[in-house]
Amino acid sequence: MPLKAKKTTNTKRPNRKQPQDSPFYELVDIFARLRAPGGCPWDRVQTPKTLKPYLIEETYEVLEAIDENDPVKMKEELGDLLGQIIFHSQMAAEKKLFDIDQVVLGHAEKMRRRHPHVFAQGRARDAKEVLMNWEELKYKEKKGVRRSALDGIPRRLPALLKAHRIQDKAARLGFDWEHIDGAFAKLEEELGEFSRAYSKGNKREIQDELGDILFTLVNLSRFLKIDPEDALRLTSEKFTRRFKYIEQQLAKAGKTFKQSSLEELEALWQQAKKPRRIKGN
């Protein structure tokens, strides 16, 4: 079914294809039936708030499939995520707020509007300019609704991801260092301020300076085009593998952590770092 960009508030439902002709609408109709009288008791009592944990879980399962480079798993998890979107749209349709067609057509309209270099007379030399144009267009669209270009960032994003998004949005509008050297210099400055705060013993000041260090490290990751959330998660997984190796070796020796010296634990840690011991290091 071709997508036509219309204003979401006035969008009428297009002529529906038969379910057998459209897998997408077959899924839409399944959720409508699950929610209808005589449908599934569990699905019928759900609300947008009760589904929030499942929406988050399905999103992270998609990310996991991407990290594992597993197309079969990714296909399945994307289906689960799509199901959540249709589920929320079905509940909204029941209250006559909006439906899945308005969600799709509204996004199609936005994508056309935000890509004038493709669908209109706009110009963009490279990906960086595309992002800068995107933010400028978005800022103009939201003027009067949002006081700041940063207001659209979800409050509940994980801290590292939120810091990355804040910096990325500011950079798209031109508020950024021209070179990564600026971020390195800032890191040295923040480390010095943290050291001075630590020497004073003021916990609130120490916390503040530690936050500045983390924020600056996120900025460095942005310059390096490394997702800080992914970097920290991979390091956490690496630490977990190595720690489990130490636990296994201690169990074989009939010892506990308390019964082992720091030197013994460090030796086991160095063994755990060897590629032949644990894959993926």
C-alpha positions as a LaTeX table, in Angstrom:
\begin{tabular}{lrrr}
\hline
Residue & $x$ (\AA) & $y$ (\AA) & $z$ (\AA) \\
\hline
Met1 & 0.00 & 0.00 & 0.00 \\
Pro2 & 1.63 & 3.29 & $-1.04$ \\
Leu3 & 2.19 & 5.86 & 1.67 \\
Lys4 & 0.89 & 9.37 & 1.14 \\
Ala5 & 2.02 & 12.13 & 3.45 \\
Lys6 & $-1.02$ & 13.74 & 5.05 \\
Lys7 & $-1.54$ & 15.70 & 8.22 \\
Thr8 & $-1.94$ & 13.13 & 10.96 \\
Thr9 & $-4.92$ & 14.83 & 12.56 \\
Asn10 & $-7.00$ & 14.54 & 9.38 \\
Thr11 & $-5.81$ & 11.14 & 8.18 \\
Lys12 & $-8.57$ & 8.72 & 7.25 \\
Arg13 & $-8.02$ & 5.00 & 7.24 \\
Pro14 & $-6.96$ & 3.92 & 3.71 \\
Asn15 & $-8.78$ & 1.12 & 1.92 \\
Arg16 & $-7.68$ & $-1.98$ & 3.75 \\
Lys17 & $-6.28$ & $-4.94$ & 1.84 \\
Gln18 & $-7.42$ & $-8.38$ & 2.80 \\
Pro19 & $-5.23$ & $-9.91$ & 5.54 \\
Gln20 & $-3.94$ & $-12.60$ & 3.19 \\
Asp21 & $-2.73$ & $-9.88$ & 0.83 \\
Ser22 & $-0.95$ & $-7.84$ & 3.52 \\
Pro23 & 1.04 & $-9.48$ & 6.32 \\
Phe24 & 1.20 & $-6.14$ & 8.12 \\
Tyr25 & $-2.57$ & $-5.75$ & 8.31 \\
Glu26 & $-2.98$ & $-9.40$ & 9.16 \\
Leu27 & $-0.96$ & $-8.65$ & 12.31 \\
Val28 & $-2.99$ & $-5.48$ & 12.94 \\
Asp29 & $-6.20$ & $-7.52$ & 12.72 \\
Ile30 & $-4.79$ & $-10.15$ & 15.09 \\
Phe31 & $-4.22$ & $-7.52$ & 17.79 \\
Ala32 & $-7.69$ & $-6.06$ & 17.17 \\
Arg33 & $-9.20$ & $-9.50$ & 17.69 \\
Leu34 & $-7.13$ & $-10.14$ & 20.82 \\
Arg35 & $-8.47$ & $-6.90$ & 22.30 \\
Ala36 & $-12.09$ & $-7.43$ & 21.20 \\
Pro37 & $-14.83$ & $-8.97$ & 23.37 \\
Gly38 & $-14.23$ & $-12.69$ & 23.49 \\
Gly39 & $-10.52$ & $-12.13$ & 22.77 \\
Cys40 & $-7.57$ & $-12.86$ & 25.04 \\
Pro41 & $-8.25$ & $-12.09$ & 28.74 \\
Trp42 & $-4.64$ & $-10.95$ & 29.29 \\
Asp43 & $-4.47$ & $-8.71$ & 26.22 \\
Arg44 & $-7.84$ & $-7.14$ & 26.99 \\
Val45 & $-6.77$ & $-5.83$ & 30.42 \\
Gln46 & $-3.47$ & $-4.29$ & 29.30 \\
Thr47 & $-2.88$ & $-0.53$ & 29.24 \\
Pro48 & $-0.05$ & 1.59 & 27.83 \\
Lys49 & 1.47 & 1.74 & 31.32 \\
Thr50 & 1.33 & $-2.01$ & 31.95 \\
Leu51 & 3.01 & $-2.63$ & 28.59 \\
Lys52 & 5.95 & $-0.29$ & 29.26 \\
Pro53 & 8.25 & $-3.04$ & 30.64 \\
Tyr54 & 7.57 & $-5.24$ & 27.59 \\
Leu55 & 8.30 & $-2.38$ & 25.19 \\
Ile56 & 11.65 & $-1.79$ & 26.89 \\
Glu57 & 12.43 & $-5.52$ & 27.01 \\
Glu58 & 11.66 & $-6.05$ & 23.32 \\
Thr59 & 13.86 & $-3.07$ & 22.40 \\
Tyr60 & 16.82 & $-4.50$ & 24.28 \\
Glu61 & 16.27 & $-7.92$ & 22.72 \\
Val62 & 16.55 & $-6.31$ & 19.29 \\
Leu63 & 19.83 & $-4.68$ & 20.39 \\
Glu64 & 21.07 & $-8.05$ & 21.63 \\
Ala65 & 20.28 & $-9.68$ & 18.27 \\
Ile66 & 22.18 & $-6.88$ & 16.50 \\
Asp67 & 25.21 & $-7.38$ & 18.77 \\
Glu68 & 25.13 & $-11.13$ & 18.13 \\
Asn69 & 24.91 & $-10.49$ & 14.37 \\
Asp70 & 22.09 & $-13.04$ & 14.23 \\
Pro71 & 19.68 & $-12.19$ & 11.37 \\
Val72 & 17.24 & $-14.96$ & 12.30 \\
Lys73 & 16.98 & $-13.72$ & 15.87 \\
Met74 & 16.87 & $-10.11$ & 14.70 \\
Lys75 & 13.93 & $-10.86$ & 12.39 \\
Glu76 & 12.02 & $-12.42$ & 15.28 \\
Glu77 & 12.82 & $-9.66$ & 17.75 \\
Leu78 & 11.89 & $-6.91$ & 15.27 \\
Gly79 & 8.55 & $-8.68$ & 14.89 \\
Asp80 & 8.08 & $-8.63$ & 18.66 \\
Leu81 & 8.91 & $-4.92$ & 18.75 \\
Leu82 & 6.51 & $-4.23$ & 15.87 \\
Gly83 & 3.86 & $-6.11$ & 17.83 \\
Gln84 & 4.29 & $-3.69$ & 20.71 \\
Ile85 & 3.83 & $-0.71$ & 18.39 \\
Ile86 & 0.66 & $-2.21$ & 16.92 \\
Phe87 & $-0.61$ & $-3.13$ & 20.41 \\
His88 & $-0.24$ & 0.47 & 21.63 \\
Ser89 & $-1.84$ & 1.80 & 18.46 \\
Gln90 & $-4.79$ & $-0.59$ & 18.84 \\
Met91 & $-5.45$ & 0.61 & 22.39 \\
Ala92 & $-5.33$ & 4.22 & 21.18 \\
Ala93 & $-7.71$ & 3.41 & 18.33 \\
Glu94 & $-10.21$ & 1.97 & 20.80 \\
Lys95 & $-10.27$ & 5.37 & 22.51 \\
Lys96 & $-10.45$ & 7.15 & 19.15 \\
Leu97 & $-7.12$ & 8.88 & 19.77 \\
Phe98 & $-5.22$ & 7.57 & 16.72 \\
Asp99 & $-4.66$ & 4.30 & 14.88 \\
Ile100 & $-1.79$ & 2.46 & 13.26 \\
Asp101 & $-2.43$ & 4.09 & 9.86 \\
Gln102 & $-2.02$ & 7.53 & 11.41 \\
Val103 & 1.19 & 6.39 & 13.10 \\
Val104 & 2.63 & 5.14 & 9.79 \\
Leu105 & 1.41 & 8.05 & 7.66 \\
Gly106 & 2.51 & 10.59 & 10.26 \\
His107 & 6.01 & 9.14 & 10.25 \\
Ala108 & 6.07 & 9.04 & 6.45 \\
Glu109 & 5.13 & 12.71 & 6.40 \\
Lys110 & 7.90 & 13.51 & 8.89 \\
Met111 & 10.52 & 11.58 & 6.91 \\
Arg112 & 9.65 & 13.45 & 3.72 \\
Arg113 & 9.68 & 16.79 & 5.54 \\
Arg114 & 12.99 & 16.12 & 7.29 \\
His115 & 14.71 & 15.01 & 4.05 \\
Pro116 & 14.27 & 18.00 & 1.73 \\
His117 & 17.53 & 17.04 & 0.00 \\
Val118 & 15.74 & 13.91 & $-1.25$ \\
Phe119 & 12.08 & 14.88 & $-1.59$ \\
Ala120 & 12.33 & 18.63 & $-2.26$ \\
Gln121 & 14.86 & 21.24 & $-3.36$ \\
Gly122 & 17.12 & 21.04 & $-0.33$ \\
Arg123 & 20.82 & 20.22 & $-0.45$ \\
Ala124 & 23.11 & 18.18 & 1.82 \\
Arg125 & 26.77 & 17.53 & 1.02 \\
Asp126 & 27.32 & 14.72 & 3.51 \\
Ala127 & 25.82 & 12.81 & 6.44 \\
Lys128 & 26.96 & 15.45 & 8.94 \\
Glu129 & 25.09 & 18.19 & 7.10 \\
Val130 & 22.01 & 15.93 & 6.90 \\
Leu131 & 22.01 & 15.68 & 10.71 \\
Met132 & 22.49 & 19.41 & 11.16 \\
Asn133 & 19.63 & 20.13 & 8.75 \\
Trp134 & 17.46 & 17.58 & 10.56 \\
Glu135 & 17.96 & 19.34 & 13.90 \\
Glu136 & 17.32 & 22.78 & 12.43 \\
Leu137 & 14.09 & 21.60 & 10.81 \\
Lys138 & 13.03 & 19.85 & 14.00 \\
Tyr139 & 13.79 & 22.95 & 16.06 \\
Lys140 & 11.61 & 25.09 & 13.75 \\
Glu141 & 8.78 & 22.55 & 13.83 \\
Lys142 & 8.78 & 22.37 & 17.63 \\
Lys143 & 9.18 & 26.12 & 18.18 \\
Gly144 & 6.53 & 27.22 & 20.61 \\
Val145 & 6.12 & 23.66 & 21.89 \\
Arg146 & 9.66 & 23.13 & 23.17 \\
Arg147 & 11.74 & 25.88 & 24.70 \\
Ser148 & 15.02 & 24.13 & 23.97 \\
Ala149 & 16.42 & 21.83 & 21.30 \\
Leu150 & 17.24 & 19.45 & 24.16 \\
Asp151 & 13.67 & 19.22 & 25.47 \\
Gly152 & 12.82 & 16.32 & 23.18 \\
Ile153 & 15.31 & 13.96 & 24.83 \\
Pro154 & 13.45 & 11.39 & 26.97 \\
Arg155 & 14.04 & 11.98 & 30.68 \\
Arg156 & 14.27 & 8.28 & 31.47 \\
Leu157 & 17.02 & 7.33 & 29.04 \\
Pro158 & 19.96 & 5.50 & 30.67 \\
Ala159 & 22.44 & 8.12 & 31.91 \\
Leu160 & 25.21 & 7.33 & 29.42 \\
Leu161 & 22.84 & 7.25 & 26.48 \\
Lys162 & 21.18 & 10.47 & 27.60 \\
Ala163 & 24.54 & 12.24 & 27.91 \\
His164 & 25.43 & 11.06 & 24.41 \\
Arg165 & 22.13 & 12.30 & 22.96 \\
Ile166 & 22.49 & 15.70 & 24.68 \\
Gln167 & 25.97 & 16.19 & 23.29 \\
Asp168 & 25.00 & 14.91 & 19.85 \\
Lys169 & 22.06 & 17.30 & 19.58 \\
Ala170 & 24.16 & 20.26 & 20.74 \\
Ala171 & 26.88 & 19.34 & 18.23 \\
Arg172 & 24.37 & 19.13 & 15.37 \\
Leu173 & 23.47 & 22.75 & 16.05 \\
Gly174 & 27.15 & 23.75 & 15.94 \\
Phe175 & 27.95 & 23.78 & 19.68 \\
Asp176 & 31.02 & 21.55 & 19.61 \\
Trp177 & 34.80 & 21.44 & 19.50 \\
Glu178 & 36.28 & 21.42 & 16.01 \\
His179 & 38.68 & 18.60 & 16.93 \\
Ile180 & 38.90 & 15.75 & 19.44 \\
Asp181 & 41.89 & 17.52 & 21.05 \\
Gly182 & 39.40 & 19.84 & 22.72 \\
Ala183 & 37.70 & 16.88 & 24.37 \\
Phe184 & 41.05 & 15.46 & 25.54 \\
Ala185 & 42.01 & 18.83 & 27.05 \\
Lys186 & 38.64 & 18.98 & 28.80 \\
Leu187 & 39.20 & 15.50 & 30.25 \\
Glu188 & 42.57 & 16.57 & 31.72 \\
Glu189 & 40.91 & 19.66 & 33.19 \\
Glu190 & 38.11 & 17.60 & 34.77 \\
Leu191 & 40.55 & 15.03 & 36.19 \\
Gly192 & 42.44 & 17.87 & 37.90 \\
Glu193 & 39.23 & 19.29 & 39.34 \\
Phe194 & 38.21 & 15.83 & 40.57 \\
Ser195 & 41.58 & 15.36 & 42.28 \\
Arg196 & 41.23 & 18.70 & 44.06 \\
Ala197 & 37.67 & 17.89 & 45.14 \\
Tyr198 & 38.80 & 14.50 & 46.48 \\
Ser199 & 41.57 & 16.11 & 48.52 \\
Lys200 & 38.95 & 18.34 & 50.20 \\
Gly201 & 36.78 & 15.35 & 51.10 \\
Asn202 & 33.55 & 17.08 & 50.07 \\
Lys203 & 31.33 & 14.22 & 48.87 \\
Arg204 & 28.88 & 16.45 & 46.97 \\
Glu205 & 31.72 & 18.17 & 45.13 \\
Ile206 & 33.39 & 14.82 & 44.42 \\
Gln207 & 30.15 & 13.50 & 42.94 \\
Asp208 & 29.78 & 16.61 & 40.79 \\
Glu209 & 33.33 & 16.37 & 39.43 \\
Leu210 & 33.02 & 12.62 & 38.83 \\
Gly211 & 29.90 & 13.33 & 36.77 \\
Asp212 & 31.88 & 15.89 & 34.74 \\
Ile213 & 34.54 & 13.25 & 34.01 \\
Leu214 & 31.93 & 10.75 & 32.83 \\
Phe215 & 30.22 & 13.39 & 30.70 \\
Thr216 & 33.56 & 14.27 & 29.09 \\
Leu217 & 34.33 & 10.60 & 28.42 \\
Val218 & 30.99 & 10.34 & 26.64 \\
Asn219 & 32.02 & 13.32 & 24.53 \\
Leu220 & 35.24 & 11.53 & 23.61 \\
Ser221 & 33.27 & 8.44 & 22.61 \\
Arg222 & 31.11 & 10.60 & 20.35 \\
Phe223 & 34.18 & 11.97 & 18.56 \\
Leu224 & 35.47 & 8.41 & 18.18 \\
Lys225 & 32.04 & 7.24 & 16.93 \\
Ile226 & 31.82 & 4.68 & 19.72 \\
Asp227 & 28.55 & 4.15 & 21.56 \\
Pro228 & 29.44 & 4.61 & 25.28 \\
Glu229 & 26.53 & 2.41 & 26.36 \\
Asp230 & 27.84 & $-0.42$ & 24.16 \\
Ala231 & 31.44 & 0.14 & 25.30 \\
Leu232 & 30.54 & $-0.05$ & 28.99 \\
Arg233 & 28.22 & $-3.02$ & 28.47 \\
Leu234 & 30.91 & $-4.98$ & 26.61 \\
Thr235 & 33.43 & $-4.18$ & 29.33 \\
Ser236 & 30.94 & $-5.32$ & 32.00 \\
Glu237 & 30.44 & $-8.58$ & 30.11 \\
Lys238 & 34.21 & $-9.00$ & 29.80 \\
Phe239 & 34.66 & $-8.43$ & 33.53 \\
Thr240 & 31.89 & $-10.96$ & 34.24 \\
Arg241 & 33.59 & $-13.64$ & 32.12 \\
Arg242 & 36.92 & $-13.09$ & 33.84 \\
Phe243 & 35.38 & $-12.99$ & 37.31 \\
Lys244 & 33.57 & $-16.28$ & 36.64 \\
Tyr245 & 36.88 & $-17.81$ & 35.58 \\
Ile246 & 38.40 & $-16.80$ & 38.94 \\
Glu247 & 35.41 & $-18.31$ & 40.75 \\
Gln248 & 35.86 & $-21.57$ & 38.85 \\
Gln249 & 39.57 & $-21.77$ & 39.61 \\
Leu250 & 39.00 & $-21.04$ & 43.30 \\
Ala251 & 36.29 & $-23.72$ & 43.44 \\
Lys252 & 38.71 & $-26.26$ & 41.90 \\
Ala253 & 41.25 & $-25.37$ & 44.59 \\
Gly254 & 38.63 & $-25.59$ & 47.33 \\
Lys255 & 39.16 & $-21.96$ & 48.30 \\
Thr256 & 37.06 & $-18.82$ & 48.66 \\
Phe257 & 37.87 & $-15.20$ & 47.92 \\
Lys258 & 38.44 & $-14.50$ & 51.62 \\
Gln259 & 40.90 & $-17.38$ & 51.80 \\
Ser260 & 42.92 & $-16.03$ & 48.87 \\
Ser261 & 45.50 & $-13.26$ & 48.90 \\
Leu262 & 45.31 & $-10.29$ & 46.59 \\
Glu263 & 48.40 & $-11.62$ & 44.82 \\
Glu264 & 46.67 & $-14.95$ & 44.13 \\
Leu265 & 43.54 & $-13.23$ & 42.85 \\
Glu266 & 45.60 & $-10.93$ & 40.61 \\
Ala267 & 47.42 & $-13.94$ & 39.17 \\
Leu268 & 44.10 & $-15.61$ & 38.35 \\
Trp269 & 42.86 & $-12.36$ & 36.83 \\
Gln270 & 45.86 & $-12.25$ & 34.52 \\
Gln271 & 45.18 & $-15.86$ & 33.52 \\
Ala272 & 41.56 & $-14.97$ & 32.79 \\
Lys273 & 42.71 & $-12.23$ & 30.40 \\
Lys274 & 44.53 & $-14.70$ & 28.15 \\
Pro275 & 42.60 & $-15.48$ & 24.94 \\
Arg276 & 43.14 & $-19.20$ & 25.36 \\
Arg277 & 41.34 & $-19.06$ & 28.68 \\
Ile278 & 38.29 & $-17.04$ & 27.68 \\
Lys279 & 37.19 & $-16.28$ & 24.14 \\
Gly280 & 36.34 & $-12.74$ & 23.23 \\
Asn281 & 39.06 & $-10.92$ & 25.18 \\
\hline
\end{tabular}
